[in-house]
Amino acid sequence: MKGLIFVGELSLNDVVQRVEELPALPHVTYRVLELTSRPDTTLSQLTEIITQDQVLTAKVLRMANSVYYGYARRIYGITEALLILGFSTVRNLVMAASVYNVMDREVQGYFLPRGELWKHSMSTALIARSLAKKTGYELPDQAFVAGLLHDMGKIILNTYMNQKFEDVISKVNTENIPFMAAERQILGFDHAMMGSRVAEKWNLPSELVEAIANHHTPALAKHNPKLTSLVHVADAASMSMGIGLGGDGLLYPFDGFATELLGMTSELIEETIAEIADSLIDAETMIEN
């Protein structure tokens, strides 16, 4: 059948439909994303929506007050958080808190212990946002969200990779090819493709879907190659810090297309890594229930 990619007897569409772990964003998160994209939204409207979910509210406040996220001033309520941090930052916190339970788990198929995928995703998000600001990208918060979600596909493919990991690693070692290339050859598709399906399910903007789908292959991005390149570089930088290496940290260099497009030097990347490293403290307990 044209357009379908098969792994054994399953197509990519079949996997998306059958895997129960494919998450849906909470209603409150959808409303926050909607309200923060409108210029006429008021402080009281946004506060009212977020505080409808007490667990989410507690997690957002814990994150806002964490050393990990980098704010020193004590924040006691959502209204205060909105005043001090701004709508876009609180939106990022809501998104991060919403996906935490999905990502803070062991991902055996990629040799990632519990919490490692979350730390990698959060560090990638922070690096992407920082690099966006330094390279003049106009929407650094968009880069944050793309970085946060770039590896969501690993959650969905975890079961398949748990069964096929040795085959993938063997192909990587014997053929000296990148992990994702081996992933595609063994499974029929890769975690980036699967992650883009999650983003589509969440009705996220096409730029985010593209960035997730091509974060290992930024030259393939057509809609917003700069955003995709930021996520790629941030992902590679996070791995260079030893965060989230798992099984697919093998043969994953910085892509020349991405660094050239962004005008990015190795010195700038190293400087950003050093800055972010200072804020990566106590991530495991940052927003636990």
N, C-alpha and C positions, 0 to 999 in steps of 0.2 A: 504493500500500500504506500503510495507516494506521500512523503511528508512525515512518515512515522519512523522512529529510530528504535530498533529492537535490542533488548537484552534477553537472550534465550527466547522465551515465548511472550515476553512483555514488551510493549512499546513504552516510550517516555510518557505518553498520555495515560497509559494503563497504570504506571507507577504513581503518577500524580493522583489518579482517582482512587487507588486502592490503599495507599499508605495513610493510616489513621493519624500519624504524627504531623501531617501537613496542617499547620495551625491557622487560625483565623485571628485577626487583630480584635481586641475587645472593642465594643461599641464606643466606649469613652475615648479610646485612642483615635478612632476614626473621626469623632467629633472635634477632638483637639486639633488634629491635622487640618480639618476643614476650617475651623475658626481661625487658626493662626495663619491661614493663607488669605484671609480677608482683611482688607485695611480698615473696615468699620467695626471690627470686633472690639468690645470693651473689656476692661480688666475684670469687671464683675461677671460677665458672661463666661469667660474662660475659667475663672475661679470656681464658679458654680458647677461647670461640667466636670472638672478634674476632681473636685471634692465629693462627687457622687460615688466614687470608688475609693473607699477608705484604705484598702490595701495599696492601691496604686498611689494614693496621696502620700502614704507613709514611705513608700519606696522612693518617690520623687524627692521628698524632703531629705531622706537619708543620703541620696546621691548628691543633692545640692550641697549638703554639709560635709561631704567626704573629702579627704585630702586627695583621693584618687581623681576627683573631677576638678580640683584645683581652686576652690573658692574658700577663702579664709574666714569671711564674716559668717556668723551664726544666723541661720534662717529658720524661722519658727512656723511659717504658714505659707500657703500657696500664693496668696495675694502679695506677700512680702517677696517671695521668690520671683514672681512676675515683675515686680517693681525693680528689684535689684539685678536680676539676671536677664530680663527681657523675654518676650514671647518666644523667639526662636530657640533660645537655650532651653527654656522649659519644655518646648515641643520635643527637643532632642532627649531630654530627661524622661519624658513620658514614653517616647518610643523605646528607649533603652530599657526602662522598667518593664514595659509590656512584653518585650522579647526575652527578658532575663530567664524566666522559667523554662523557656524552650531551649535556650542555649547553654544554661548552666547544668550540663549533664555529661556523663561519660559518653564519648563517641568512639566506641571500640573499633569500628571499622576503619578509623583513621589514626588509631593509637593515641587518642587524646583523652587523658584522665578528666574527671569531672572538674569543671571550672576553667579548663584550659582554652576551650573554644570561646567562651565568654571573654576571657582576658585578651585573647588574640583579637577578637572582634572589636572590643572596646579600645584597645590600643591602636588598632588600625583606624578607627573612627577619629580618635584624638589626633593622630598623625596627619590624616587626610585633611582635617579641618585646619590644623596649623600650617601645613604646606599650602593649602588653598589661600590662606591669608598672605603668606609670604610671596606667593607667585602672582598675586593680583586676581585670583579667581573671584568672581563677584558673589558667589553663593557658598560661602564656607560651611554653612549649616547643612546644605544639601550634600556636601562632601562627607560630613560627619555621618549622616544617615546612611549613605551608600556604603561607607566603610563599615558601619555597624552591621549591615545586613549582608555583606558580600559573600559570606560563607554559609548562609542558611541552608544551602543545598546539601551540605554534609550531614545535617540532621536527617534529611529524608533518605539519603543514600547509605546511611550508616549500616542498615541491615545487609544490603547487597555487598558493601565493601567488607563487612565482617566475614562474609563467605569467600570473597574473591581477593582479599588483600595480598595474600602470598603470591597469587598470579600476577597482580599488578606490579608488586615490588620486583619480582623475578624479571618481568619485561623491562622495567626501568634499569635494572642492573645489567642485564645481558645486551640490551640494545642502546643503552646510554641515552635514553629519551626522557623528557620531562614527565613528571608524575601524571599530569592531566592527560597527556597524549596516551599513556598506558591505560589510564582510567577509561578513556573513550574506546580504546581498542578492545578492552576486556568486557566492559559493561555495555558499550554501545553509545554511552553519553557520559557527561562528567558532572561534577557537583555545581559548577558554574551555570550550566544549562538548567539543572534542576532548581537552583536558587532563583533563577529568573522566573521560573514558573510560580514559585512562592510569591514573588513580588507582583506578578500578574494577578494572582488570586487575591492579593490584598488591594488591587486596583491602584498600585503606586504609579507615579508618573513614568512615562516611557524612558526618560533619561536614567532613572534609577534601575529600571529593568535592564537596560543596556549595560550599565556599569557593572551590575552583578554578573550578567551573562559573559562579559568580556574582560573581567578583571585580571585574567591571566594573559589575555590577548588584546591589549588596548588598541593595536593598529586596526582591528576589525570594527571598532566603534565608528559609527557614521553620524549619529544624532548629536552626541556630545562627547567627542574624544577627550577633551580636557578633563571632564569629570571622571571618565573611565581611567584615564592615565593617573589621576590623583589617587584613586583607589588602588590601582596596581602598585604604584610606588610605595604607598602607605602599607600595603599588605606585605611587600617584600621587606620593607624597613622593620616591620613588626617581627617578621620571621628572623631577620638578622639580629634581633634582640634576644632570640631564643624563645619567643612567645608563640605557642601554637604550632611548633614544627611538626609534631605528629609524624605521619608517614609521608606526607606530601611536601615536606620542606626540602626535598631533594631536588637538585638541579632547577633552582628557581631564581635566576638572576634578575636584576633590574632590566626592563625592556628599553632598548635604545630609543625606540619611537616615543615612548612616554616621557623620558627624561629630556629629550630634545624638544618635544612639543611644549613642555612646561618651562624650558630654559633652566632646568634644575641641575645643580652641581652636587658632587659627592659631599662637599663641605656643608652645603645647606641641609642635605639629608642627615648627615652626622650631627649637625647642630640641633636639628629638630628631635632626633632620637634621644639626645642627651636631655633636652628639655622635658620630653614626655616621660622619660624614665623616672624623673624626680616625682611625678605625680602617680605612678603606678604602685600604690601602697594599699595593702589590705583589700584587694579587689574581691576576694572570695566572700567576704562578709558584708560587702558594701550595701546590697539591697536585699539580703535574705529576709524571708518572712520572720 
